[in-house]
Amino acid sequence: MTTKPLDDAALDQLFRTARTYNGYTDQPVSEAELRAIWDLMKMGPTSANQMPARLVWCVSDEAKAKLAAAASEGNRPKILAAPVSVVIGMDTDFHEHLPELFPHADARSWFVGNEALRNESAFRNSSLQGGYFILAARALGLDTGPMSGFDAKQVEAAFFADQPTVRANFISTLGHGDPATIFARSPRPAFEKFNRLA
């Protein structure tokens, strides 16, 4: 299969004109759309197909209230008002699933007894998956508002109490963005500022 560059409309939707939204319209987000996001984002590459991300899609008022209670004061109203708010967690015992997810080698053995390596890999690869979540949502015509600004331990207690090896990475709102809620775009540096050819 030969890949070709996406056209400008697709590049705009994914990157150039896409924005981080602080608020959304009243248009709902369906469970089918959430599943469609997952079905796209799960195809993104992770090291040895680790796929450590564990998502909680907060669609009920009760779930959003629990998440908002763990968030900073500025983030609480965004979480409560969004059609969906999402917890992107990471399972530090992801290696237990590698016999199924990466059957080409005994990848599980690489991580047994090495908690530091598992933590590092879980953080790196769940962050990658979080990026895929944002791009998948944009590709499907939805908008996101990724954020830090929350008490990770409180989020874990509220949503992962039954999964003690899962830690919170970041959270995001999700919906159809309201253009009135975005700021002027912040600067983006030229290639030469932060890149070099070696």
C-alpha positions as CSV (number, residue, x, y, z in Angstrom):
1,M,0.0,0.0,0.0
2,T,1.4,3.4,-1.0
3,T,0.5,6.3,1.2
4,K,-0.1,9.8,-0.2
5,P,-0.1,13.1,1.6
6,L,-3.4,14.2,3.0
7,D,-5.1,17.2,1.3
8,D,-5.0,20.6,2.9
9,A,-8.6,20.3,4.3
10,A,-7.6,17.2,6.2
11,L,-4.4,18.8,7.5
12,D,-6.3,21.8,8.6
13,Q,-8.8,19.7,10.5
14,L,-6.2,17.7,12.2
15,F,-3.6,20.3,12.9
16,R,-3.5,23.8,11.4
17,T,-7.0,25.1,12.3
18,A,-7.8,22.6,15.0
19,R,-8.0,24.2,18.5
20,T,-8.2,23.3,22.2
21,Y,-11.7,24.2,23.3
22,N,-12.8,25.5,26.7
23,G,-16.5,25.0,26.0
24,Y,-18.8,23.2,23.7
25,T,-22.2,23.5,21.9
26,D,-25.2,21.6,23.1
27,Q,-24.8,19.0,20.4
28,P,-24.5,15.6,22.1
29,V,-21.8,13.0,21.6
30,S,-23.0,9.4,21.1
31,E,-21.6,6.2,22.5
32,A,-21.1,5.2,18.8
33,E,-18.8,8.2,18.4
34,L,-16.8,7.3,21.5
35,R,-16.4,3.7,20.2
36,A,-15.3,5.2,16.8
37,I,-12.6,7.3,18.5
38,W,-11.3,4.2,20.2
39,D,-11.4,2.1,17.0
40,L,-9.1,4.7,15.4
41,M,-6.8,5.5,18.3
42,K,-6.1,1.9,19.1
43,M,-4.5,1.6,15.6
44,G,-1.7,4.1,16.5
45,P,1.7,2.5,17.2
46,T,3.0,2.0,20.7
47,S,6.3,0.2,21.7
48,A,5.8,-3.5,21.3
49,N,2.1,-2.8,21.0
50,Q,2.0,-2.1,24.8
51,M,-1.3,-0.1,24.6
52,P,-1.2,0.9,28.4
53,A,-3.8,3.6,28.1
54,R,-7.0,2.9,30.1
55,L,-9.9,5.4,29.4
56,V,-12.9,6.3,31.4
57,W,-15.5,8.2,29.4
58,C,-17.4,10.3,31.8
59,V,-20.8,10.8,30.2
60,S,-23.1,10.9,33.3
61,D,-23.5,14.0,35.4
62,E,-22.4,11.9,38.4
63,A,-19.1,10.8,36.8
64,K,-18.3,14.3,35.6
65,A,-19.0,15.7,39.1
66,K,-16.5,13.1,40.6
67,L,-13.9,14.2,38.0
68,A,-14.5,17.9,38.5
69,A,-14.1,17.4,42.3
70,A,-10.6,16.3,41.7
71,A,-9.7,19.1,39.2
72,S,-8.4,22.6,39.8
73,E,-10.9,25.4,40.2
74,G,-10.4,26.6,36.7
75,N,-11.0,23.2,35.1
76,R,-14.1,22.2,37.1
77,P,-16.7,24.2,35.1
78,K,-15.2,22.9,31.8
79,I,-15.5,19.3,32.9
80,L,-19.0,19.7,34.2
81,A,-20.3,21.5,31.1
82,A,-18.7,19.3,28.4
83,P,-20.8,16.6,26.8
84,V,-18.1,14.1,27.7
85,S,-15.0,14.3,29.9
86,V,-12.3,11.6,29.5
87,V,-9.7,10.2,31.9
88,I,-6.6,8.9,30.1
89,G,-5.0,6.5,32.6
90,M,-2.1,4.2,32.2
91,D,-1.8,0.6,33.4
92,T,1.7,0.0,34.8
93,D,1.0,-3.8,34.6
94,F,0.4,-3.5,30.8
95,H,3.0,-6.2,30.4
96,E,0.5,-8.9,31.5
97,H,-1.4,-8.4,28.3
98,L,1.7,-8.6,26.0
99,P,1.3,-12.4,25.3
100,E,-1.9,-11.5,23.6
101,L,-1.0,-8.0,22.2
102,F,2.6,-8.8,21.1
103,P,2.8,-12.6,20.4
104,H,5.9,-12.2,18.2
105,A,8.3,-12.4,21.2
106,D,8.2,-13.0,25.0
107,A,7.8,-9.3,25.6
108,R,6.3,-9.8,29.0
109,S,9.6,-11.1,30.3
110,W,11.3,-7.7,29.5
111,F,9.2,-6.0,32.2
112,V,8.8,-8.6,34.9
113,G,10.5,-7.4,38.1
114,N,11.3,-4.0,36.6
115,E,8.8,-1.6,38.0
116,A,10.8,1.5,36.9
117,L,10.8,0.4,33.3
118,R,7.1,-0.4,33.4
119,N,6.3,3.0,34.8
120,E,8.4,4.8,32.2
121,S,7.0,2.7,29.3
122,A,3.4,3.2,30.6
123,F,3.8,6.9,30.8
124,R,5.4,7.3,27.4
125,N,3.1,5.0,25.5
126,S,-0.2,6.2,27.2
127,S,0.9,9.7,26.3
128,L,1.2,8.6,22.7
129,Q,-2.2,7.1,22.9
130,G,-3.6,10.3,24.4
131,G,-2.3,12.1,21.3
132,Y,-4.0,9.6,19.1
133,F,-7.2,10.2,21.0
134,I,-7.0,13.9,20.2
135,L,-6.3,13.2,16.5
136,A,-9.0,10.6,16.2
137,A,-11.6,12.9,17.8
138,R,-10.6,15.7,15.3
139,A,-10.7,13.3,12.4
140,L,-14.3,12.4,13.3
141,G,-15.4,16.0,13.6
142,L,-15.2,16.4,17.3
143,D,-13.1,18.7,19.5
144,T,-11.1,18.2,22.7
145,G,-9.8,20.2,25.6
146,P,-6.8,18.2,27.1
147,M,-5.7,19.4,30.5
148,S,-3.5,18.8,33.5
149,G,-4.6,20.6,36.7
150,F,-6.1,17.7,38.8
151,D,-5.2,15.6,41.8
152,A,-4.1,12.3,40.3
153,K,-4.5,10.3,43.5
154,Q,-8.1,11.5,43.8
155,V,-8.9,10.7,40.2
156,E,-7.4,7.2,40.7
157,A,-9.4,6.7,43.8
158,A,-12.6,7.8,42.1
159,F,-12.2,5.8,38.8
160,F,-9.5,3.1,39.2
161,A,-10.0,1.9,42.8
162,D,-10.6,-1.6,41.4
163,Q,-7.5,-1.4,39.2
164,P,-4.7,-0.4,41.6
165,T,-2.0,-0.6,38.9
166,V,-3.7,2.1,36.8
167,R,-2.5,5.7,37.3
168,A,-4.0,8.9,35.8
169,N,-2.0,10.5,33.0
170,F,-4.2,13.4,31.9
171,I,-7.8,14.4,31.3
172,S,-9.7,15.9,28.4
173,T,-13.1,17.3,27.6
174,L,-14.8,16.2,24.4
175,G,-17.6,17.5,22.2
176,H,-18.4,20.0,19.4
177,G,-16.4,23.0,20.2
178,D,-17.9,26.4,20.7
179,P,-15.7,28.9,18.8
180,A,-16.6,31.6,21.4
181,T,-14.6,29.7,24.0
182,I,-11.1,29.7,22.3
183,F,-8.3,32.1,22.8
184,A,-6.3,33.7,20.1
185,R,-3.8,31.1,18.8
186,S,-0.5,31.1,20.7
187,P,2.7,31.5,18.7
188,R,4.3,28.5,17.0
189,P,8.0,28.7,16.4
190,A,9.7,28.3,13.1
191,F,11.6,25.0,12.4
192,E,15.0,26.6,13.1
193,K,14.1,27.5,16.6
194,F,13.9,24.1,18.2
195,N,15.1,21.7,15.5
196,R,18.5,20.8,14.1
197,L,19.7,18.4,11.4
198,A,22.4,16.1,12.6
